[in-house]
Amino acid sequence: MTKEKRDSATPMRRTKEEGQALVEHWRQSGLSARAYGRIHGVPPHVVHYWAGKIAKKKNQEDFFVVPLEPESKPQTEDVLEFELDRKFIRVPASMSREVLAQVLRAMGGGQP
């Protein structure tokens, strides 16, 4: 890429392809935007503008929505509800008697 000639009163307009080429060339150079701009007559903000525009476009292209639906509807499980001294507890009906006894003792409602 050579130094760009332009009238200082009229900013140079680039096509998307020219902007992409500018960014690719800048990245391949390994230079900072400022150093690249000095060599090629491109203001650093122009390099950053096109780099940001290309990155934003790439992110938009990489983004897509995947609707997620459960494989099956959750089944409602039977529950047991207990109230003991104004304490409430709901446990699955499938809970073993031993575990249920431990829970009730912990709540203060049963003797060991």
N, CA, C and O atoms as a GROMACS GRO file, in nm:
protein
  448
    1MET      N    1   0.085  -0.116   0.000
    1MET     CA    2   0.000   0.000   0.000
    1MET      C    3   0.090   0.123   0.000
    1MET      O    4   0.186   0.131   0.078
    2THR      N    5   0.061   0.217  -0.085
    2THR     CA    6   0.143   0.336  -0.097
    2THR      C    7   0.077   0.451  -0.024
    2THR      O    8  -0.037   0.444   0.021
    3LYS      N    9   0.156   0.560  -0.012
    3LYS     CA   10   0.099   0.678   0.054
    3LYS      C   11  -0.022   0.726  -0.024
    3LYS      O   12  -0.022   0.728  -0.147
    4GLU      N   13  -0.122   0.765   0.050
    4GLU     CA   14  -0.245   0.809  -0.013
    4GLU      C   15  -0.240   0.960  -0.033
    4GLU      O   16  -0.198   1.034   0.056
    5LYS      N   17  -0.284   1.002  -0.148
    5LYS     CA   18  -0.288   1.145  -0.180
    5LYS      C   19  -0.434   1.189  -0.170
    5LYS      O   20  -0.523   1.126  -0.226
    6ARG      N   21  -0.454   1.298  -0.099
    6ARG     CA   22  -0.589   1.353  -0.092
    6ARG      C   23  -0.580   1.502  -0.065
    6ARG      O   24  -0.482   1.552  -0.012
    7ASP      N   25  -0.685   1.567  -0.102
    7ASP     CA   26  -0.698   1.709  -0.072
    7ASP      C   27  -0.733   1.718   0.077
    7ASP      O   28  -0.824   1.650   0.123
    8SER      N   29  -0.663   1.801   0.153
    8SER     CA   30  -0.683   1.806   0.298
    8SER      C   31  -0.825   1.851   0.334
    8SER      O   32  -0.870   1.824   0.446
    9ALA      N   33  -0.896   1.918   0.244
    9ALA     CA   34  -1.031   1.962   0.274
    9ALA      C   35  -1.133   1.851   0.250
    9ALA      O   36  -1.245   1.856   0.303
   10THR      N   37  -1.096   1.750   0.172
   10THR     CA   38  -1.190   1.643   0.139
   10THR      C   39  -1.138   1.511   0.193
   10THR      O   40  -1.036   1.461   0.146
   11PRO      N   41  -1.206   1.453   0.292
   11PRO     CA   42  -1.160   1.324   0.345
   11PRO      C   43  -1.178   1.214   0.240
   11PRO      O   44  -1.273   1.216   0.161
   12MET      N   45  -1.085   1.120   0.242
   12MET     CA   46  -1.092   1.009   0.147
   12MET      C   47  -1.197   0.910   0.193
   12MET      O   48  -1.197   0.868   0.309
   13ARG      N   49  -1.284   0.871   0.107
   13ARG     CA   50  -1.386   0.770   0.137
   13ARG      C   51  -1.336   0.636   0.088
   13ARG      O   52  -1.282   0.625  -0.022
   14ARG      N   53  -1.355   0.534   0.170
   14ARG     CA   54  -1.312   0.399   0.134
   14ARG      C   55  -1.432   0.308   0.124
   14ARG      O   56  -1.530   0.324   0.197
   15THR      N   57  -1.424   0.214   0.034
   15THR     CA   58  -1.526   0.111   0.029
   15THR      C   59  -1.496   0.010   0.140
   15THR      O   60  -1.390   0.013   0.201
   16LYS      N   61  -1.592  -0.078   0.164
   16LYS     CA   62  -1.571  -0.182   0.266
   16LYS      C   63  -1.450  -0.267   0.229
   16LYS      O   64  -1.370  -0.302   0.316
   17GLU      N   65  -1.436  -0.300   0.104
   17GLU     CA   66  -1.323  -0.382   0.060
   17GLU      C   67  -1.190  -0.310   0.081
   17GLU      O   68  -1.092  -0.371   0.123
   18GLU      N   69  -1.186  -0.179   0.053
   18GLU     CA   70  -1.065  -0.101   0.076
   18GLU      C   71  -1.032  -0.094   0.225
   18GLU      O   72  -0.915  -0.102   0.263
   19GLY      N   73  -1.134  -0.078   0.308
   19GLY     CA   74  -1.114  -0.076   0.453
   19GLY      C   75  -1.059  -0.208   0.503
   19GLY      O   76  -0.969  -0.211   0.587
   20GLN      N   77  -1.113  -0.319   0.451
   20GLN     CA   78  -1.064  -0.450   0.491
   20GLN      C   79  -0.919  -0.469   0.446
   20GLN      O   80  -0.837  -0.522   0.521
   21ALA      N   81  -0.888  -0.426   0.326
   21ALA     CA   82  -0.750  -0.438   0.276
   21ALA      C   83  -0.655  -0.354   0.362
   21ALA      O   84  -0.544  -0.398   0.392
   22LEU      N   85  -0.698  -0.234   0.400
   22LEU     CA   86  -0.617  -0.147   0.484
   22LEU      C   87  -0.585  -0.216   0.617
   22LEU      O   88  -0.470  -0.218   0.661
   23VAL      N   89  -0.687  -0.274   0.680
   23VAL     CA   90  -0.668  -0.340   0.810
   23VAL      C   91  -0.579  -0.463   0.796
   23VAL      O   92  -0.490  -0.484   0.878
   24GLU      N   93  -0.602  -0.544   0.693
   24GLU     CA   94  -0.518  -0.662   0.672
   24GLU      C   95  -0.372  -0.622   0.653
   24GLU      O   96  -0.282  -0.684   0.711
   25HIS      N   97  -0.349  -0.520   0.572
   25HIS     CA   98  -0.212  -0.474   0.547
   25HIS      C   99  -0.149  -0.421   0.675
   25HIS      O  100  -0.032  -0.450   0.704
   26TRP      N  101  -0.225  -0.344   0.753
   26TRP     CA  102  -0.175  -0.290   0.879
   26TRP      C  103  -0.140  -0.403   0.975
   26TRP      O  104  -0.033  -0.401   1.036
   27ARG      N  105  -0.228  -0.502   0.990
   27ARG     CA  106  -0.202  -0.613   1.082
   27ARG      C  107  -0.080  -0.694   1.039
   27ARG      O  108  -0.001  -0.736   1.123
   28GLN      N  109  -0.066  -0.715   0.910
   28GLN     CA  110   0.050  -0.790   0.860
   28GLN      C  111   0.180  -0.714   0.882
   28GLN      O  112   0.287  -0.775   0.895
   29SER      N  113   0.172  -0.581   0.888
   29SER     CA  114   0.293  -0.500   0.906
   29SER      C  115   0.352  -0.515   1.046
   29SER      O  116   0.472  -0.500   1.064
   30GLY      N  117   0.266  -0.544   1.144
   30GLY     CA  118   0.312  -0.555   1.282
   30GLY      C  119   0.341  -0.419   1.346
   30GLY      O  120   0.393  -0.414   1.458
   31LEU      N  121   0.307  -0.313   1.279
   31LEU     CA  122   0.331  -0.178   1.330
   31LEU      C  123   0.212  -0.128   1.411
   31LEU      O  124   0.101  -0.180   1.399
   32SER      N  125   0.237  -0.028   1.493
   32SER     CA  126   0.126   0.039   1.560
   32SER      C  127   0.049   0.117   1.453
   32SER      O  128   0.100   0.143   1.344
   33ALA      N  129  -0.074   0.154   1.486
   33ALA     CA  130  -0.153   0.231   1.391
   33ALA      C  131  -0.085   0.365   1.361
   33ALA      O  132  -0.090   0.414   1.248
   34ARG      N  133  -0.022   0.422   1.462
   34ARG     CA  134   0.046   0.551   1.442
   34ARG      C  135   0.166   0.536   1.346
   34ARG      O  136   0.182   0.615   1.253
   35ALA      N  137   0.248   0.434   1.370
   35ALA     CA  138   0.365   0.413   1.283
   35ALA      C  139   0.321   0.377   1.141
   35ALA      O  140   0.378   0.427   1.044
   36TYR      N  141   0.220   0.292   1.130
   36TYR     CA  142   0.169   0.254   0.999
   36TYR      C  143   0.115   0.377   0.927
   36TYR      O  144   0.140   0.396   0.808
   37GLY      N  145   0.042   0.459   1.001
   37GLY     CA  146  -0.016   0.579   0.941
   37GLY      C  147   0.090   0.676   0.890
   37GLY      O  148   0.073   0.736   0.783
   38ARG      N  149   0.198   0.692   0.966
   38ARG     CA  150   0.306   0.782   0.921
   38ARG      C  151   0.366   0.734   0.790
   38ARG      O  152   0.392   0.814   0.700
   39ILE      N  153   0.388   0.604   0.779
   39ILE     CA  154   0.450   0.548   0.659
   39ILE      C  155   0.357   0.556   0.538
   39ILE      O  156   0.400   0.588   0.428
   40HIS      N  157   0.228   0.528   0.561
   40HIS     CA  158   0.135   0.516   0.450
   40HIS      C  159   0.041   0.634   0.434
   40HIS      O  160  -0.047   0.633   0.348
   41GLY      N  161   0.059   0.736   0.516
   41GLY     CA  162  -0.023   0.856   0.502
   41GLY      C  163  -0.168   0.836   0.542
   41GLY      O  164  -0.258   0.899   0.486
   42VAL      N  165  -0.191   0.750   0.639
   42VAL     CA  166  -0.326   0.722   0.687
   42VAL      C  167  -0.334   0.764   0.833
   42VAL      O  168  -0.254   0.718   0.914
   43PRO      N  169  -0.428   0.849   0.868
   43PRO     CA  170  -0.440   0.887   1.009
   43PRO      C  171  -0.470   0.763   1.095
   43PRO      O  172  -0.548   0.676   1.054
   44PRO      N  173  -0.409   0.753   1.214
   44PRO     CA  174  -0.431   0.636   1.299
   44PRO      C  175  -0.578   0.610   1.332
   44PRO      O  176  -0.620   0.495   1.344
   45HIS      N  177  -0.657   0.719   1.346
   45HIS     CA  178  -0.798   0.698   1.377
   45HIS      C  179  -0.872   0.627   1.264
   45HIS      O  180  -0.971   0.558   1.289
   46VAL      N  181  -0.825   0.643   1.143
   46VAL     CA  182  -0.888   0.574   1.030
   46VAL      C  183  -0.859   0.425   1.037
   46VAL      O  184  -0.946   0.342   1.011
   47VAL      N  185  -0.736   0.390   1.073
   47VAL     CA  186  -0.699   0.249   1.088
   47VAL      C  187  -0.785   0.186   1.198
   47VAL      O  188  -0.840   0.078   1.180
   48HIS      N  189  -0.796   0.255   1.310
   48HIS     CA  190  -0.876   0.204   1.422
   48HIS      C  191  -1.025   0.195   1.386
   48HIS      O  192  -1.094   0.101   1.425
   49TYR      N  193  -1.073   0.293   1.311
   49TYR     CA  194  -1.213   0.292   1.270
   49TYR      C  195  -1.244   0.166   1.189
   49TYR      O  196  -1.341   0.096   1.218
   50TRP      N  197  -1.160   0.139   1.089
   50TRP     CA  198  -1.186   0.022   1.005
   50TRP      C  199  -1.164  -0.108   1.081
   50TRP      O  200  -1.237  -0.205   1.059
   51ALA      N  201  -1.066  -0.112   1.168
   51ALA     CA  202  -1.043  -0.233   1.246
   51ALA      C  203  -1.165  -0.262   1.335
   51ALA      O  204  -1.208  -0.376   1.347
   52GLY      N  205  -1.220  -0.157   1.398
   52GLY     CA  206  -1.338  -0.173   1.481
   52GLY      C  207  -1.461  -0.212   1.401
   52GLY      O  208  -1.540  -0.296   1.444
   53LYS      N  209  -1.477  -0.152   1.285
   53LYS     CA  210  -1.592  -0.183   1.200
   53LYS      C  211  -1.588  -0.328   1.153
   53LYS      O  212  -1.690  -0.396   1.150
   54ILE      N  213  -1.470  -0.375   1.117
   54ILE     CA  214  -1.455  -0.514   1.071
   54ILE      C  215  -1.476  -0.610   1.187
   54ILE      O  216  -1.541  -0.714   1.170
   55ALA      N  217  -1.423  -0.578   1.305
   55ALA     CA  218  -1.440  -0.666   1.422
   55ALA      C  219  -1.588  -0.674   1.460
   55ALA      O  220  -1.638  -0.782   1.493
   56LYS      N  221  -1.658  -0.561   1.456
   56LYS     CA  222  -1.800  -0.559   1.491
   56LYS      C  223  -1.879  -0.644   1.392
   56LYS      O  224  -1.966  -0.721   1.431
   57LYS      N  225  -1.847  -0.630   1.265
   57LYS     CA  226  -1.916  -0.709   1.162
   57LYS      C  227  -1.889  -0.857   1.180
   57LYS      O  228  -1.980  -0.939   1.165
   58LYS      N  229  -1.765  -0.893   1.214
   58LYS     CA  230  -1.730  -1.034   1.234
   58LYS      C  231  -1.806  -1.090   1.353
   58LYS      O  232  -1.856  -1.202   1.347
   59ASN      N  233  -1.816  -1.012   1.462
   59ASN     CA  234  -1.890  -1.058   1.579
   59ASN      C  235  -2.038  -1.077   1.548
   59ASN      O  236  -2.101  -1.170   1.599
   60GLN      N  237  -2.093  -0.991   1.465
   60GLN     CA  238  -2.233  -1.005   1.428
   60GLN      C  239  -2.254  -1.130   1.343
   60GLN      O  240  -2.356  -1.197   1.357
   61GLU      N  241  -2.159  -1.161   1.258
   61GLU     CA  242  -2.171  -1.279   1.174
   61GLU      C  243  -2.154  -1.407   1.255
   61GLU      O  244  -2.214  -1.509   1.222
   62ASP      N  245  -2.074  -1.403   1.362
   62ASP     CA  246  -2.050  -1.520   1.444
   62ASP      C  247  -2.161  -1.546   1.544
   62ASP      O  248  -2.165  -1.652   1.607
   63PHE      N  249  -2.251  -1.451   1.560
   63PHE     CA  250  -2.356  -1.461   1.661
   63PHE      C  251  -2.482  -1.517   1.599
   63PHE      O  252  -2.528  -1.468   1.496
   64PHE      N  253  -2.537  -1.618   1.660
   64PHE     CA  254  -2.666  -1.669   1.617
   64PHE      C  255  -2.741  -1.724   1.737
   64PHE      O  256  -2.680  -1.764   1.837
   65VAL      N  257  -2.871  -1.727   1.727
   65VAL     CA  258  -2.955  -1.768   1.838
   65VAL      C  259  -2.997  -1.913   1.816
   65VAL      O  260  -3.041  -1.951   1.707
   66VAL      N  261  -2.983  -1.991   1.920
   66VAL     CA  262  -3.028  -2.130   1.917
   66VAL      C  263  -3.140  -2.142   2.019
   66VAL      O  264  -3.116  -2.131   2.139
   67PRO      N  265  -3.263  -2.165   1.972
   67PRO     CA  266  -3.371  -2.180   2.069
   67PRO      C  267  -3.355  -2.312   2.144
   67PRO      O  268  -3.333  -2.417   2.084
   68LEU      N  269  -3.366  -2.304   2.275
   68LEU     CA  270  -3.352  -2.423   2.358
   68LEU      C  271  -3.488  -2.464   2.411
   68LEU      O  272  -3.562  -2.383   2.468
   69GLU      N  273  -3.519  -2.588   2.393
   69GLU     CA  274  -3.642  -2.641   2.446
   69GLU      C  275  -3.608  -2.769   2.522
   69GLU      O  276  -3.525  -2.847   2.477
   70PRO      N  277  -3.671  -2.788   2.636
   70PRO     CA  278  -3.641  -2.911   2.711
   70PRO      C  279  -3.682  -3.034   2.631
   70PRO      O  280  -3.779  -3.032   2.555
   71GLU      N  281  -3.605  -3.141   2.651
   71GLU     CA  282  -3.636  -3.265   2.580
   71GLU      C  283  -3.771  -3.319   2.625
   71GLU      O  284  -3.846  -3.375   2.544
   72SER      N  285  -3.802  -3.301   2.750
   72SER     CA  286  -3.933  -3.343   2.800
   72SER      C  287  -3.974  -3.244   2.909
   72SER      O  288  -3.891  -3.180   2.972
   73LYS      N  289  -4.101  -3.236   2.929
   73LYS     CA  290  -4.149  -3.145   3.032
   73LYS      C  291  -4.119  -3.205   3.169
   73LYS      O  292  -4.133  -3.326   3.189
   74PRO      N  293  -4.077  -3.121   3.262
   74PRO     CA  294  -4.048  -3.174   3.395
   74PRO      C  295  -4.174  -3.235   3.457
   74PRO      O  296  -4.284  -3.180   3.448
   75GLN      N  297  -4.153  -3.346   3.519
   75GLN     CA  298  -4.265  -3.412   3.584
   75GLN      C  299  -4.281  -3.354   3.724
   75GLN      O  300  -4.183  -3.327   3.794
   76THR      N  301  -4.404  -3.335   3.762
   76THR     CA  302  -4.427  -3.288   3.898
   76THR      C  303  -4.423  -3.410   3.990
   76THR      O  304  -4.484  -3.514   3.963
   77GLU      N  305  -4.352  -3.395   4.097
   77GLU     CA  306  -4.335  -3.504   4.192
   77GLU      C  307  -4.427  -3.481   4.311
   77GLU      O  308  -4.446  -3.368   4.355
   78ASP      N  309  -4.485  -3.588   4.362
   78ASP     CA  310  -4.568  -3.577   4.481
   78ASP      C  311  -4.482  -3.533   4.598
   78ASP      O  312  -4.368  -3.577   4.614
   79VAL      N  313  -4.539  -3.446   4.678
   79VAL     CA  314  -4.466  -3.397   4.795
   79VAL      C  315  -4.548  -3.417   4.921
   79VAL      O  316  -4.671  -3.427   4.917
   80LEU      N  317  -4.478  -3.423   5.031
   80LEU     CA  318  -4.540  -3.427   5.163
   80LEU      C  319  -4.509  -3.295   5.231
   80LEU      O  320  -4.397  -3.245   5.224
   81GLU      N  321  -4.609  -3.239   5.295
   81GLU     CA  322  -4.590  -3.113   5.364
   81GLU      C  323  -4.613  -3.134   5.513
   81GLU      O  324  -4.707  -3.202   5.555
   82PHE      N  325  -4.524  -3.074   5.592
   82PHE     CA  326  -4.533  -3.086   5.737
   82PHE      C  327  -4.528  -2.948   5.800
   82PHE      O  328  -4.460  -2.858   5.750
   83GLU      N  329  -4.602  -2.931   5.909
   83GLU     CA  330  -4.593  -2.811   5.991
   83GLU      C  331  -4.569  -2.857   6.133
   83GLU      O  332  -4.642  -2.940   6.188
   84LEU      N  333  -4.464  -2.802   6.192
   84LEU     CA  334  -4.430  -2.841   6.328
   84LEU      C  335  -4.381  -2.717   6.401
   84LEU      O  336  -4.276  -2.662   6.367
   85ASP      N  337  -4.456  -2.672   6.500
   85ASP     CA  338  -4.422  -2.550   6.575
   85ASP      C  339  -4.396  -2.432   6.481
   85ASP      O  340  -4.294  -2.364   6.492
   86ARG      N  341  -4.487  -2.410   6.390
   86ARG     CA  342  -4.480  -2.300   6.294
   86ARG      C  343  -4.362  -2.311   6.197
   86ARG      O  344  -4.322  -2.211   6.136
   87LYS      N  345  -4.308  -2.425   6.183
   87LYS     CA  346  -4.203  -2.452   6.085
   87LYS      C  347  -4.266  -2.538   5.977
   87LYS      O  348  -4.338  -2.634   6.006
   88PHE      N  349  -4.240  -2.502   5.854
   88PHE     CA  350  -4.298  -2.574   5.742
   88PHE      C  351  -4.187  -2.643   5.662
   88PHE      O  352  -4.076  -2.591   5.649
   89ILE      N  353  -4.219  -2.758   5.611
   89ILE     CA  354  -4.123  -2.831   5.530
   89ILE      C  355  -4.198  -2.907   5.423
   89ILE      O  356  -4.305  -2.963   5.449
   90ARG      N  357  -4.144  -2.910   5.305
   90ARG     CA  358  -4.196  -2.990   5.195
   90ARG      C  359  -4.086  -3.086   5.153
   90ARG      O  360  -3.972  -3.045   5.128
   91VAL      N  361  -4.119  -3.210   5.145
   91VAL     CA  362  -4.021  -3.312   5.106
   91VAL      C  363  -4.083  -3.400   4.998
   91VAL      O  364  -4.205  -3.416   4.992
   92PRO      N  365  -4.000  -3.456   4.913
   92PRO     CA  366  -4.052  -3.547   4.811
   92PRO      C  367  -4.117  -3.668   4.878
   92PRO      O  368  -4.066  -3.719   4.978
   93ALA      N  369  -4.227  -3.712   4.822
   93ALA     CA  370  -4.296  -3.829   4.876
   93ALA      C  371  -4.208  -3.953   4.866
   93ALA      O  372  -4.228  -4.051   4.938
   94SER      N  373  -4.113  -3.950   4.777
   94SER     CA  374  -4.024  -4.065   4.758
   94SER      C  375  -3.912  -4.070   4.862
   94SER      O  376  -3.832  -4.164   4.861
   95MET      N  377  -3.903  -3.971   4.952
   95MET     CA  378  -3.797  -3.968   5.052
   95MET      C  379  -3.809  -4.092   5.143
   95MET      O  380  -3.919  -4.131   5.182
   96SER      N  381  -3.697  -4.150   5.175
   96SER     CA  382  -3.698  -4.270   5.260
   96SER      C  383  -3.746  -4.235   5.401
   96SER      O  384  -3.735  -4.121   5.446
   97ARG      N  385  -3.799  -4.334   5.467
   97ARG     CA  386  -3.851  -4.313   5.604
   97ARG      C  387  -3.738  -4.271   5.698
   97ARG      O  388  -3.759  -4.187   5.786
   98GLU      N  389  -3.620  -4.329   5.680
   98GLU     CA  390  -3.507  -4.297   5.767
   98GLU      C  391  -3.468  -4.149   5.754
   98GLU      O  392  -3.446  -4.081   5.854
   99VAL      N  393  -3.459  -4.102   5.631
   99VAL     CA  394  -3.421  -3.962   5.609
   99VAL      C  395  -3.531  -3.871   5.662
   99VAL      O  396  -3.502  -3.769   5.725
  100LEU      N  397  -3.656  -3.906   5.636
  100LEU     CA  398  -3.767  -3.826   5.685
  100LEU      C  399  -3.765  -3.818   5.838
  100LEU      O  400  -3.789  -3.711   5.895
  101ALA      N  401  -3.735  -3.927   5.905
  101ALA     CA  402  -3.727  -3.928   6.051
  101ALA      C  403  -3.615  -3.835   6.098
  101ALA      O  404  -3.632  -3.763   6.196
  102GLN      N  405  -3.502  -3.835   6.029
  102GLN     CA  406  -3.391  -3.746   6.066
  102GLN      C  407  -3.432  -3.600   6.049
  102GLN      O  408  -3.400  -3.516   6.133
  103VAL      N  409  -3.503  -3.569   5.941
  103VAL     CA  410  -3.547  -3.432   5.916
  103VAL      C  411  -3.643  -3.388   6.028
  103VAL      O  412  -3.629  -3.279   6.083
  104LEU      N  413  -3.738  -3.472   6.059
  104LEU     CA  414  -3.834  -3.436   6.164
  104LEU      C  415  -3.766  -3.419   6.298
  104LEU      O  416  -3.800  -3.327   6.373
  105ARG      N  417  -3.670  -3.505   6.331
  105ARG     CA  418  -3.594  -3.488   6.457
  105ARG      C  419  -3.519  -3.357   6.457
  105ARG      O  420  -3.514  -3.288   6.559
  106ALA      N  421  -3.460  -3.322   6.345
  106ALA     CA  422  -3.386  -3.196   6.334
  106ALA      C  423  -3.477  -3.076   6.354
  106ALA      O  424  -3.435  -2.971   6.404
  107MET      N  425  -3.602  -3.092   6.315
  107MET     CA  426  -3.699  -2.984   6.335
  107MET      C  427  -3.750  -2.980   6.478
  107MET      O  428  -3.820  -2.886   6.516
  108GLY      N  429  -3.716  -3.080   6.556
  108GLY     CA  430  -3.757  -3.081   6.696
  108GLY      C  431  -3.889  -3.153   6.719
  108GLY      O  432  -3.953  -3.134   6.823
  109GLY      N  433  -3.928  -3.235   6.625
  109GLY     CA  434  -4.058  -3.299   6.640
  109GLY      C  435  -4.054  -3.446   6.669
  109GLY      O  436  -4.158  -3.511   6.668
  110GLY      N  437  -3.940  -3.499   6.693
  110GLY     CA  438  -3.936  -3.641   6.720
  110GLY      C  439  -3.826  -3.673   6.820
  110GLY      O  440  -3.728  -3.599   6.832
  111GLN      N  441  -3.843  -3.781   6.888
  111GLN     CA  442  -3.742  -3.824   6.985
  111GLN      C  443  -3.652  -3.927   6.918
  111GLN      O  444  -3.701  -4.013   6.844
  112PRO      N  445  -3.522  -3.921   6.942
  112PRO     CA  446  -3.431  -4.019   6.884
  112PRO      C  447  -3.459  -4.159   6.931
  112PRO      O  448  -3.391  -4.253   6.891
   0.00000   0.00000   0.00000
